[in-house]
Amino acid sequence: MLKLDELDLKILKRIQADGRFNLQNLAEEFKMPKSTILYRIRRMEKEGCVDNNFIHPHKIQFYSNL
């Protein structure tokens, strides 16, 4: 099970809201480099959390440093 932080969850929410997301727009919205956003999306795809922009909630675990 993949542990996700708050940024991962924000990315997932945007993907869920709009499956045809634009990487540049996500990077600008989260004030992060495109490479960071892409790395996180690919990591979630590799772990099976995201498949063709469909989120598999049973494969993720929320992690927070709070």
PDB file of N, CA, C, O and CB in Angstrom:
ATOM      1  N   MET A   1       0.851  -1.174   0.000  1.00  0.00           N
ATOM      2  CA  MET A   1       0.000   0.000   0.000  1.00  0.00           C
ATOM      3  C   MET A   1       0.897   1.237   0.000  1.00  0.00           C
ATOM      4  O   MET A   1       1.812   1.355   0.815  1.00  0.00           O
ATOM      5  CB  MET A   1      -0.968  -0.002   1.227  1.00  0.00           C
ATOM      6  N   LEU A   2       0.629   2.130  -0.899  1.00  0.00           N
ATOM      7  CA  LEU A   2       1.420   3.343  -1.054  1.00  0.00           C
ATOM      8  C   LEU A   2       0.951   4.407  -0.071  1.00  0.00           C
ATOM      9  O   LEU A   2      -0.246   4.668   0.048  1.00  0.00           O
ATOM     10  CB  LEU A   2       1.331   3.867  -2.494  1.00  0.00           C
ATOM     11  N   LYS A   3       1.901   5.019   0.632  1.00  0.00           N
ATOM     12  CA  LYS A   3       1.568   6.121   1.534  1.00  0.00           C
ATOM     13  C   LYS A   3       1.615   7.425   0.746  1.00  0.00           C
ATOM     14  O   LYS A   3       2.578   7.703   0.030  1.00  0.00           O
ATOM     15  CB  LYS A   3       2.545   6.170   2.756  1.00  0.00           C
ATOM     16  N   LEU A   4       0.573   8.207   0.891  1.00  0.00           N
ATOM     17  CA  LEU A   4       0.475   9.471   0.173  1.00  0.00           C
ATOM     18  C   LEU A   4       0.527  10.639   1.135  1.00  0.00           C
ATOM     19  O   LEU A   4      -0.015  10.577   2.239  1.00  0.00           O
ATOM     20  CB  LEU A   4      -0.807   9.525  -0.649  1.00  0.00           C
ATOM     21  N   ASP A   5       1.185  11.705   0.708  1.00  0.00           N
ATOM     22  CA  ASP A   5       1.192  12.917   1.515  1.00  0.00           C
ATOM     23  C   ASP A   5       0.125  13.872   0.975  1.00  0.00           C
ATOM     24  O   ASP A   5      -0.645  13.525   0.080  1.00  0.00           O
ATOM     25  CB  ASP A   5       2.602  13.589   1.509  1.00  0.00           C
ATOM     26  N   GLU A   6       0.099  15.057   1.528  1.00  0.00           N
ATOM     27  CA  GLU A   6      -0.950  16.014   1.159  1.00  0.00           C
ATOM     28  C   GLU A   6      -0.869  16.441  -0.306  1.00  0.00           C
ATOM     29  O   GLU A   6      -1.899  16.622  -0.954  1.00  0.00           O
ATOM     30  CB  GLU A   6      -0.864  17.239   2.047  1.00  0.00           C
ATOM     31  N   LEU A   7       0.342  16.602  -0.830  1.00  0.00           N
ATOM     32  CA  LEU A   7       0.478  16.975  -2.242  1.00  0.00           C
ATOM     33  C   LEU A   7      -0.037  15.858  -3.143  1.00  0.00           C
ATOM     34  O   LEU A   7      -0.724  16.127  -4.129  1.00  0.00           O
ATOM     35  CB  LEU A   7       1.948  17.295  -2.580  1.00  0.00           C
ATOM     36  N   ASP A   8       0.286  14.615  -2.816  1.00  0.00           N
ATOM     37  CA  ASP A   8      -0.230  13.485  -3.597  1.00  0.00           C
ATOM     38  C   ASP A   8      -1.755  13.500  -3.623  1.00  0.00           C
ATOM     39  O   ASP A   8      -2.366  13.285  -4.669  1.00  0.00           O
ATOM     40  CB  ASP A   8       0.278  12.148  -3.019  1.00  0.00           C
ATOM     41  N   LEU A   9      -2.359  13.753  -2.480  1.00  0.00           N
ATOM     42  CA  LEU A   9      -3.825  13.774  -2.409  1.00  0.00           C
ATOM     43  C   LEU A   9      -4.413  14.915  -3.229  1.00  0.00           C
ATOM     44  O   LEU A   9      -5.454  14.754  -3.865  1.00  0.00           O
ATOM     45  CB  LEU A   9      -4.282  13.894  -0.957  1.00  0.00           C
ATOM     46  N   LYS A  10      -3.751  16.064  -3.216  1.00  0.00           N
ATOM     47  CA  LYS A  10      -4.225  17.189  -4.029  1.00  0.00           C
ATOM     48  C   LYS A  10      -4.152  16.843  -5.511  1.00  0.00           C
ATOM     49  O   LYS A  10      -5.059  17.162  -6.281  1.00  0.00           O
ATOM     50  CB  LYS A  10      -3.398  18.459  -3.738  1.00  0.00           C
ATOM     51  N   ILE A  11      -3.066  16.190  -5.899  1.00  0.00           N
ATOM     52  CA  ILE A  11      -2.920  15.774  -7.294  1.00  0.00           C
ATOM     53  C   ILE A  11      -4.022  14.787  -7.660  1.00  0.00           C
ATOM     54  O   ILE A  11      -4.632  14.900  -8.724  1.00  0.00           O
ATOM     55  CB  ILE A  11      -1.529  15.144  -7.536  1.00  0.00           C
ATOM     56  N   LEU A  12      -4.278  13.822  -6.784  1.00  0.00           N
ATOM     57  CA  LEU A  12      -5.332  12.838  -7.040  1.00  0.00           C
ATOM     58  C   LEU A  12      -6.699  13.496  -7.188  1.00  0.00           C
ATOM     59  O   LEU A  12      -7.489  13.111  -8.049  1.00  0.00           O
ATOM     60  CB  LEU A  12      -5.374  11.810  -5.917  1.00  0.00           C
ATOM     61  N   LYS A  13      -6.974  14.486  -6.348  1.00  0.00           N
ATOM     62  CA  LYS A  13      -8.259  15.185  -6.439  1.00  0.00           C
ATOM     63  C   LYS A  13      -8.416  15.875  -7.787  1.00  0.00           C
ATOM     64  O   LYS A  13      -9.493  15.852  -8.382  1.00  0.00           O
ATOM     65  CB  LYS A  13      -8.392  16.210  -5.309  1.00  0.00           C
ATOM     66  N   ARG A  14      -7.328  16.494  -8.271  1.00  0.00           N
ATOM     67  CA  ARG A  14      -7.390  17.181  -9.567  1.00  0.00           C
ATOM     68  C   ARG A  14      -7.560  16.188 -10.708  1.00  0.00           C
ATOM     69  O   ARG A  14      -8.306  16.438 -11.655  1.00  0.00           O
ATOM     70  CB  ARG A  14      -6.127  18.021  -9.790  1.00  0.00           C
ATOM     71  N   ILE A  15      -6.855  15.049 -10.612  1.00  0.00           N
ATOM     72  CA  ILE A  15      -6.992  14.017 -11.644  1.00  0.00           C
ATOM     73  C   ILE A  15      -8.415  13.479 -11.655  1.00  0.00           C
ATOM     74  O   ILE A  15      -8.999  13.257 -12.716  1.00  0.00           O
ATOM     75  CB  ILE A  15      -5.983  12.867 -11.412  1.00  0.00           C
ATOM     76  N   GLN A  16      -8.965  13.274 -10.469  1.00  0.00           N
ATOM     77  CA  GLN A  16     -10.321  12.749 -10.369  1.00  0.00           C
ATOM     78  C   GLN A  16     -11.336  13.752 -10.916  1.00  0.00           C
ATOM     79  O   GLN A  16     -12.303  13.366 -11.573  1.00  0.00           O
ATOM     80  CB  GLN A  16     -10.650  12.400  -8.914  1.00  0.00           C
ATOM     81  N   ALA A  17     -11.115  15.031 -10.645  1.00  0.00           N
ATOM     82  CA  ALA A  17     -12.040  16.068 -11.104  1.00  0.00           C
ATOM     83  C   ALA A  17     -11.970  16.256 -12.620  1.00  0.00           C
ATOM     84  O   ALA A  17     -12.982  16.516 -13.271  1.00  0.00           O
ATOM     85  CB  ALA A  17     -11.738  17.393 -10.402  1.00  0.00           C
ATOM     86  N   ASP A  18     -10.764  16.121 -13.171  1.00  0.00           N
ATOM     87  CA  ASP A  18     -10.580  16.324 -14.612  1.00  0.00           C
ATOM     88  C   ASP A  18      -9.547  15.329 -15.120  1.00  0.00           C
ATOM     89  O   ASP A  18      -8.345  15.562 -14.993  1.00  0.00           O
ATOM     90  CB  ASP A  18     -10.139  17.791 -14.926  1.00  0.00           C
ATOM     91  N   GLY A  19      -9.999  14.243 -15.684  1.00  0.00           N
ATOM     92  CA  GLY A  19      -9.109  13.201 -16.178  1.00  0.00           C
ATOM     93  C   GLY A  19      -8.209  13.654 -17.311  1.00  0.00           C
ATOM     94  O   GLY A  19      -7.214  12.996 -17.615  1.00  0.00           O
ATOM     95  N   ARG A  20      -8.544  14.762 -17.933  1.00  0.00           N
ATOM     96  CA  ARG A  20      -7.726  15.297 -19.025  1.00  0.00           C
ATOM     97  C   ARG A  20      -6.916  16.486 -18.515  1.00  0.00           C
ATOM     98  O   ARG A  20      -6.909  17.554 -19.128  1.00  0.00           O
ATOM     99  CB  ARG A  20      -8.615  15.717 -20.235  1.00  0.00           C
ATOM    100  N   PHE A  21      -6.242  16.292 -17.400  1.00  0.00           N
ATOM    101  CA  PHE A  21      -5.475  17.364 -16.771  1.00  0.00           C
ATOM    102  C   PHE A  21      -4.280  17.759 -17.636  1.00  0.00           C
ATOM    103  O   PHE A  21      -3.824  16.993 -18.485  1.00  0.00           O
ATOM    104  CB  PHE A  21      -5.001  16.934 -15.378  1.00  0.00           C
ATOM    105  N   ASN A  22      -3.789  18.967 -17.399  1.00  0.00           N
ATOM    106  CA  ASN A  22      -2.620  19.491 -18.082  1.00  0.00           C
ATOM    107  C   ASN A  22      -1.492  19.576 -17.063  1.00  0.00           C
ATOM    108  O   ASN A  22      -1.635  20.222 -16.025  1.00  0.00           O
ATOM    109  CB  ASN A  22      -2.911  20.885 -18.734  1.00  0.00           C
ATOM    110  N   LEU A  23      -0.381  18.929 -17.356  1.00  0.00           N
ATOM    111  CA  LEU A  23       0.741  18.880 -16.421  1.00  0.00           C
ATOM    112  C   LEU A  23       1.255  20.278 -16.072  1.00  0.00           C
ATOM    113  O   LEU A  23       1.572  20.552 -14.914  1.00  0.00           O
ATOM    114  CB  LEU A  23       1.872  18.045 -17.009  1.00  0.00           C
ATOM    115  N   GLN A  24       1.336  21.150 -17.059  1.00  0.00           N
ATOM    116  CA  GLN A  24       1.802  22.517 -16.817  1.00  0.00           C
ATOM    117  C   GLN A  24       0.871  23.248 -15.853  1.00  0.00           C
ATOM    118  O   GLN A  24       1.335  23.949 -14.953  1.00  0.00           O
ATOM    119  CB  GLN A  24       1.904  23.292 -18.141  1.00  0.00           C
ATOM    120  N   ASN A  25      -0.433  23.088 -16.034  1.00  0.00           N
ATOM    121  CA  ASN A  25      -1.395  23.740 -15.146  1.00  0.00           C
ATOM    122  C   ASN A  25      -1.282  23.215 -13.721  1.00  0.00           C
ATOM    123  O   ASN A  25      -1.359  23.988 -12.766  1.00  0.00           O
ATOM    124  CB  ASN A  25      -2.816  23.537 -15.662  1.00  0.00           C
ATOM    125  N   LEU A  26      -1.099  21.895 -13.573  1.00  0.00           N
ATOM    126  CA  LEU A  26      -0.926  21.326 -12.233  1.00  0.00           C
ATOM    127  C   LEU A  26       0.326  21.885 -11.569  1.00  0.00           C
ATOM    128  O   LEU A  26       0.303  22.238 -10.390  1.00  0.00           O
ATOM    129  CB  LEU A  26      -0.849  19.790 -12.301  1.00  0.00           C
ATOM    130  N   ALA A  27       1.411  21.964 -12.320  1.00  0.00           N
ATOM    131  CA  ALA A  27       2.663  22.484 -11.779  1.00  0.00           C
ATOM    132  C   ALA A  27       2.497  23.930 -11.316  1.00  0.00           C
ATOM    133  O   ALA A  27       2.991  24.304 -10.252  1.00  0.00           O
ATOM    134  CB  ALA A  27       3.779  22.388 -12.826  1.00  0.00           C
ATOM    135  N   GLU A  28       1.815  24.728 -12.100  1.00  0.00           N
ATOM    136  CA  GLU A  28       1.586  26.125 -11.725  1.00  0.00           C
ATOM    137  C   GLU A  28       0.660  26.220 -10.518  1.00  0.00           C
ATOM    138  O   GLU A  28       0.896  27.022  -9.615  1.00  0.00           O
ATOM    139  CB  GLU A  28       0.996  26.909 -12.906  1.00  0.00           C
ATOM    140  N   GLU A  29      -0.385  25.411 -10.500  1.00  0.00           N
ATOM    141  CA  GLU A  29      -1.344  25.437  -9.399  1.00  0.00           C
ATOM    142  C   GLU A  29      -0.686  25.072  -8.068  1.00  0.00           C
ATOM    143  O   GLU A  29      -0.962  25.696  -7.043  1.00  0.00           O
ATOM    144  CB  GLU A  29      -2.498  24.483  -9.686  1.00  0.00           C
ATOM    145  N   PHE A  30       0.182  24.064  -8.087  1.00  0.00           N
ATOM    146  CA  PHE A  30       0.817  23.597  -6.854  1.00  0.00           C
ATOM    147  C   PHE A  30       2.188  24.223  -6.616  1.00  0.00           C
ATOM    148  O   PHE A  30       2.861  23.908  -5.634  1.00  0.00           O
ATOM    149  CB  PHE A  30       0.952  22.097  -6.888  1.00  0.00           C
ATOM    150  N   LYS A  31       2.602  25.129  -7.538  1.00  0.00           N
ATOM    151  CA  LYS A  31       3.887  25.820  -7.416  1.00  0.00           C
ATOM    152  C   LYS A  31       5.037  24.827  -7.250  1.00  0.00           C
ATOM    153  O   LYS A  31       5.884  24.962  -6.367  1.00  0.00           O
ATOM    154  CB  LYS A  31       3.857  26.791  -6.230  1.00  0.00           C
ATOM    155  N   MET A  32       5.035  23.835  -8.124  1.00  0.00           N
ATOM    156  CA  MET A  32       6.047  22.781  -8.128  1.00  0.00           C
ATOM    157  C   MET A  32       6.526  22.596  -9.568  1.00  0.00           C
ATOM    158  O   MET A  32       5.795  22.905 -10.509  1.00  0.00           O
ATOM    159  CB  MET A  32       5.479  21.434  -7.536  1.00  0.00           C
ATOM    160  N   PRO A  33       7.751  22.093  -9.743  1.00  0.00           N
ATOM    161  CA  PRO A  33       8.215  21.796 -11.105  1.00  0.00           C
ATOM    162  C   PRO A  33       7.371  20.692 -11.752  1.00  0.00           C
ATOM    163  O   PRO A  33       6.855  19.807 -11.068  1.00  0.00           O
ATOM    164  CB  PRO A  33       9.699  21.380 -11.086  1.00  0.00           C
ATOM    165  N   LYS A  34       7.243  20.761 -13.071  1.00  0.00           N
ATOM    166  CA  LYS A  34       6.498  19.720 -13.783  1.00  0.00           C
ATOM    167  C   LYS A  34       7.087  18.344 -13.513  1.00  0.00           C
ATOM    168  O   LYS A  34       6.354  17.359 -13.413  1.00  0.00           O
ATOM    169  CB  LYS A  34       6.491  20.000 -15.289  1.00  0.00           C
ATOM    170  N   SER A  35       8.405  18.273 -13.395  1.00  0.00           N
ATOM    171  CA  SER A  35       9.058  16.980 -13.171  1.00  0.00           C
ATOM    172  C   SER A  35       8.623  16.357 -11.850  1.00  0.00           C
ATOM    173  O   SER A  35       8.498  15.136 -11.758  1.00  0.00           O
ATOM    174  CB  SER A  35      10.579  17.143 -13.192  1.00  0.00           C
ATOM    175  N   THR A  36       8.391  17.170 -10.832  1.00  0.00           N
ATOM    176  CA  THR A  36       7.938  16.664  -9.536  1.00  0.00           C
ATOM    177  C   THR A  36       6.522  16.115  -9.639  1.00  0.00           C
ATOM    178  O   THR A  36       6.229  15.037  -9.122  1.00  0.00           O
ATOM    179  CB  THR A  36       8.001  17.771  -8.472  1.00  0.00           C
ATOM    180  N   ILE A  37       5.651  16.853 -10.302  1.00  0.00           N
ATOM    181  CA  ILE A  37       4.267  16.408 -10.467  1.00  0.00           C
ATOM    182  C   ILE A  37       4.230  15.117 -11.277  1.00  0.00           C
ATOM    183  O   ILE A  37       3.529  14.173 -10.915  1.00  0.00           O
ATOM    184  CB  ILE A  37       3.415  17.504 -11.155  1.00  0.00           C
ATOM    185  N   LEU A  38       4.982  15.077 -12.368  1.00  0.00           N
ATOM    186  CA  LEU A  38       5.012  13.888 -13.212  1.00  0.00           C
ATOM    187  C   LEU A  38       5.568  12.685 -12.451  1.00  0.00           C
ATOM    188  O   LEU A  38       5.043  11.578 -12.568  1.00  0.00           O
ATOM    189  CB  LEU A  38       5.848  14.150 -14.467  1.00  0.00           C
ATOM    190  N   TYR A  39       6.632  12.903 -11.670  1.00  0.00           N
ATOM    191  CA  TYR A  39       7.208  11.815 -10.870  1.00  0.00           C
ATOM    192  C   TYR A  39       6.163  11.231  -9.927  1.00  0.00           C
ATOM    193  O   TYR A  39       6.040  10.012  -9.810  1.00  0.00           O
ATOM    194  CB  TYR A  39       8.424  12.317 -10.067  1.00  0.00           C
ATOM    195  N   ARG A  40       5.417  12.095  -9.261  1.00  0.00           N
ATOM    196  CA  ARG A  40       4.409  11.626  -8.301  1.00  0.00           C
ATOM    197  C   ARG A  40       3.277  10.875  -9.002  1.00  0.00           C
ATOM    198  O   ARG A  40       2.808   9.853  -8.501  1.00  0.00           O
ATOM    199  CB  ARG A  40       3.838  12.810  -7.509  1.00  0.00           C
ATOM    200  N   ILE A  41       2.843  11.369 -10.141  1.00  0.00           N
ATOM    201  CA  ILE A  41       1.784  10.685 -10.889  1.00  0.00           C
ATOM    202  C   ILE A  41       2.272   9.317 -11.355  1.00  0.00           C
ATOM    203  O   ILE A  41       1.560   8.322 -11.220  1.00  0.00           O
ATOM    204  CB  ILE A  41       1.330  11.536 -12.100  1.00  0.00           C
ATOM    205  N   ARG A  42       3.476   9.269 -11.900  1.00  0.00           N
ATOM    206  CA  ARG A  42       4.020   7.983 -12.381  1.00  0.00           C
ATOM    207  C   ARG A  42       4.227   6.998 -11.236  1.00  0.00           C
ATOM    208  O   ARG A  42       4.012   5.798 -11.408  1.00  0.00           O
ATOM    209  CB  ARG A  42       5.350   8.207 -13.116  1.00  0.00           C
ATOM    210  N   ARG A  43       4.641   7.490 -10.069  1.00  0.00           N
ATOM    211  CA  ARG A  43       4.821   6.623  -8.900  1.00  0.00           C
ATOM    212  C   ARG A  43       3.480   6.016  -8.496  1.00  0.00           C
ATOM    213  O   ARG A  43       3.399   4.830  -8.173  1.00  0.00           O
ATOM    214  CB  ARG A  43       5.438   7.414  -7.715  1.00  0.00           C
ATOM    215  N   MET A  44       2.429   6.837  -8.515  1.00  0.00           N
ATOM    216  CA  MET A  44       1.102   6.337  -8.162  1.00  0.00           C
ATOM    217  C   MET A  44       0.591   5.349  -9.215  1.00  0.00           C
ATOM    218  O   MET A  44      -0.098   4.385  -8.880  1.00  0.00           O
ATOM    219  CB  MET A  44       0.114   7.505  -8.007  1.00  0.00           C
ATOM    220  N   GLU A  45       0.928   5.588 -10.486  1.00  0.00           N
ATOM    221  CA  GLU A  45       0.549   4.641 -11.539  1.00  0.00           C
ATOM    222  C   GLU A  45       1.289   3.317 -11.364  1.00  0.00           C
ATOM    223  O   GLU A  45       0.698   2.244 -11.492  1.00  0.00           O
ATOM    224  CB  GLU A  45       0.843   5.235 -12.933  1.00  0.00           C
ATOM    225  N   LYS A  46       2.574   3.402 -11.074  1.00  0.00           N
ATOM    226  CA  LYS A  46       3.395   2.194 -10.899  1.00  0.00           C
ATOM    227  C   LYS A  46       2.883   1.330  -9.752  1.00  0.00           C
ATOM    228  O   LYS A  46       2.900   0.102  -9.839  1.00  0.00           O
ATOM    229  CB  LYS A  46       4.859   2.577 -10.646  1.00  0.00           C
ATOM    230  N   GLU A  47       2.429   1.969  -8.684  1.00  0.00           N
ATOM    231  CA  GLU A  47       1.924   1.245  -7.515  1.00  0.00           C
ATOM    232  C   GLU A  47       0.476   0.797  -7.688  1.00  0.00           C
ATOM    233  O   GLU A  47      -0.075   0.114  -6.825  1.00  0.00           O
ATOM    234  CB  GLU A  47       2.041   2.115  -6.278  1.00  0.00           C
ATOM    235  N   GLY A  48      -0.138   1.181  -8.804  1.00  0.00           N
ATOM    236  CA  GLY A  48      -1.506   0.750  -9.078  1.00  0.00           C
ATOM    237  C   GLY A  48      -2.577   1.617  -8.440  1.00  0.00           C
ATOM    238  O   GLY A  48      -3.749   1.241  -8.422  1.00  0.00           O
ATOM    239  N   CYS A  49      -2.188   2.779  -7.915  1.00  0.00           N
ATOM    240  CA  CYS A  49      -3.163   3.685  -7.295  1.00  0.00           C
ATOM    241  C   CYS A  49      -3.995   4.405  -8.346  1.00  0.00           C
ATOM    242  O   CYS A  49      -5.162   4.725  -8.120  1.00  0.00           O
ATOM    243  CB  CYS A  49      -2.451   4.709  -6.405  1.00  0.00           C
ATOM    244  N   VAL A  50      -3.386   4.654  -9.490  1.00  0.00           N
ATOM    245  CA  VAL A  50      -4.048   5.360 -10.579  1.00  0.00           C
ATOM    246  C   VAL A  50      -3.872   4.526 -11.842  1.00  0.00           C
ATOM    247  O   VAL A  50      -2.774   4.059 -12.142  1.00  0.00           O
ATOM    248  CB  VAL A  50      -3.470   6.811 -10.764  1.00  0.00           C
ATOM    249  N   ASP A  51      -4.956   4.348 -12.571  1.00  0.00           N
ATOM    250  CA  ASP A  51      -4.912   3.581 -13.813  1.00  0.00           C
ATOM    251  C   ASP A  51      -5.817   4.275 -14.818  1.00  0.00           C
ATOM    252  O   ASP A  51      -7.036   4.301 -14.651  1.00  0.00           O
ATOM    253  CB  ASP A  51      -5.349   2.091 -13.587  1.00  0.00           C
ATOM    254  N   ASN A  52      -5.217   4.838 -15.863  1.00  0.00           N
ATOM    255  CA  ASN A  52      -5.991   5.589 -16.860  1.00  0.00           C
ATOM    256  C   ASN A  52      -6.869   6.642 -16.195  1.00  0.00           C
ATOM    257  O   ASN A  52      -8.041   6.804 -16.535  1.00  0.00           O
ATOM    258  CB  ASN A  52      -6.860   4.636 -17.694  1.00  0.00           C
ATOM    259  N   ASN A  53      -6.277   7.351 -15.245  1.00  0.00           N
ATOM    260  CA  ASN A  53      -6.936   8.431 -14.507  1.00  0.00           C
ATOM    261  C   ASN A  53      -8.087   7.948 -13.635  1.00  0.00           C
ATOM    262  O   ASN A  53      -8.940   8.744 -13.244  1.00  0.00           O
ATOM    263  CB  ASN A  53      -7.444   9.465 -15.469  1.00  0.00           C
ATOM    264  N   PHE A  54      -8.122   6.658 -13.327  1.00  0.00           N
ATOM    265  CA  PHE A  54      -9.085   6.099 -12.378  1.00  0.00           C
ATOM    266  C   PHE A  54      -8.339   5.802 -11.086  1.00  0.00           C
ATOM    267  O   PHE A  54      -7.298   5.146 -11.102  1.00  0.00           O
ATOM    268  CB  PHE A  54      -9.778   4.804 -12.947  1.00  0.00           C
ATOM    269  N   ILE A  55      -8.869   6.285  -9.970  1.00  0.00           N
ATOM    270  CA  ILE A  55      -8.204   6.130  -8.675  1.00  0.00           C
ATOM    271  C   ILE A  55      -8.709   4.873  -7.983  1.00  0.00           C
ATOM    272  O   ILE A  55      -9.915   4.633  -7.909  1.00  0.00           O
ATOM    273  CB  ILE A  55      -8.439   7.370  -7.781  1.00  0.00           C
ATOM    274  N   HIS A  56      -7.774   4.073  -7.477  1.00  0.00           N
ATOM    275  CA  HIS A  56      -8.094   2.857  -6.731  1.00  0.00           C
ATOM    276  C   HIS A  56      -7.862   3.136  -5.242  1.00  0.00           C
ATOM    277  O   HIS A  56      -6.741   2.966  -4.764  1.00  0.00           O
ATOM    278  CB  HIS A  56      -7.224   1.637  -7.224  1.00  0.00           C
ATOM    279  N   PRO A  57      -8.889   3.560  -4.498  1.00  0.00           N
ATOM    280  CA  PRO A  57      -8.708   3.983  -3.104  1.00  0.00           C
ATOM    281  C   PRO A  57      -8.191   2.889  -2.179  1.00  0.00           C
ATOM    282  O   PRO A  57      -7.546   3.200  -1.178  1.00  0.00           O
ATOM    283  CB  PRO A  57     -10.001   4.492  -2.570  1.00  0.00           C
ATOM    284  N   HIS A  58      -8.447   1.634  -2.474  1.00  0.00           N
ATOM    285  CA  HIS A  58      -7.991   0.557  -1.601  1.00  0.00           C
ATOM    286  C   HIS A  58      -6.482   0.337  -1.686  1.00  0.00           C
ATOM    287  O   HIS A  58      -5.932  -0.442  -0.908  1.00  0.00           O
ATOM    288  CB  HIS A  58      -8.712  -0.727  -1.949  1.00  0.00           C
ATOM    289  N   LYS A  59      -5.802   1.015  -2.621  1.00  0.00           N
ATOM    290  CA  LYS A  59      -4.363   0.847  -2.779  1.00  0.00           C
ATOM    291  C   LYS A  59      -3.557   2.020  -2.234  1.00  0.00           C
ATOM    292  O   LYS A  59      -2.342   2.083  -2.423  1.00  0.00           O
ATOM    293  CB  LYS A  59      -4.037   0.649  -4.225  1.00  0.00           C
ATOM    294  N   ILE A  60      -4.231   2.947  -1.559  1.00  0.00           N
ATOM    295  CA  ILE A  60      -3.513   4.101  -1.021  1.00  0.00           C
ATOM    296  C   ILE A  60      -3.739   4.223   0.476  1.00  0.00           C
ATOM    297  O   ILE A  60      -4.734   3.749   1.025  1.00  0.00           O
ATOM    298  CB  ILE A  60      -3.950   5.388  -1.728  1.00  0.00           C
ATOM    299  N   GLN A  61      -2.781   4.874   1.113  1.00  0.00           N
ATOM    300  CA  GLN A  61      -2.875   5.153   2.541  1.00  0.00           C
ATOM    301  C   GLN A  61      -2.429   6.590   2.738  1.00  0.00           C
ATOM    302  O   GLN A  61      -1.364   6.987   2.264  1.00  0.00           O
ATOM    303  CB  GLN A  61      -2.004   4.153   3.396  1.00  0.00           C
ATOM    304  N   PHE A  62      -3.237   7.366   3.432  1.00  0.00           N
ATOM    305  CA  PHE A  62      -2.891   8.763   3.677  1.00  0.00           C
ATOM    306  C   PHE A  62      -1.815   8.838   4.742  1.00  0.00           C
ATOM    307  O   PHE A  62      -1.894   8.154   5.763  1.00  0.00           O
ATOM    308  CB  PHE A  62      -4.133   9.576   4.100  1.00  0.00           C
ATOM    309  N   TYR A  63      -0.808   9.670   4.505  1.00  0.00           N
ATOM    310  CA  TYR A  63       0.281   9.864   5.450  1.00  0.00           C
ATOM    311  C   TYR A  63       0.451  11.355   5.660  1.00  0.00           C
ATOM    312  O   TYR A  63       0.494  12.128   4.703  1.00  0.00           O
ATOM    313  CB  TYR A  63       1.605   9.209   4.945  1.00  0.00           C
ATOM    314  N   SER A  64       0.548  11.754   6.920  1.00  0.00           N
ATOM    315  CA  SER A  64       0.732  13.167   7.237  1.00  0.00           C
ATOM    316  C   SER A  64       1.756  13.311   8.345  1.00  0.00           C
ATOM    317  O   SER A  64       1.840  12.469   9.239  1.00  0.00           O
ATOM    318  CB  SER A  64      -0.602  13.820   7.647  1.00  0.00           C
ATOM    319  N   ASN A  65       2.531  14.375   8.284  1.00  0.00           N
ATOM    320  CA  ASN A  65       3.525  14.656   9.316  1.00  0.00           C
ATOM    321  C   ASN A  65       2.954  15.505  10.439  1.00  0.00           C
ATOM    322  O   ASN A  65       3.702  15.968  11.300  1.00  0.00           O
ATOM    323  CB  ASN A  65       4.725  15.350   8.711  1.00  0.00           C
ATOM    324  N   LEU A  66       1.662  15.715  10.447  1.00  0.00           N
ATOM    325  CA  LEU A  66       1.050  16.583  11.456  1.00  0.00           C
ATOM    326  C   LEU A  66       1.059  15.968  12.814  1.00  0.00           C
ATOM    327  O   LEU A  66       0.579  16.576  13.770  1.00  0.00           O
ATOM    328  CB  LEU A  66      -0.352  16.918  11.079  1.00  0.00           C
TER     329      LEU A  66
END
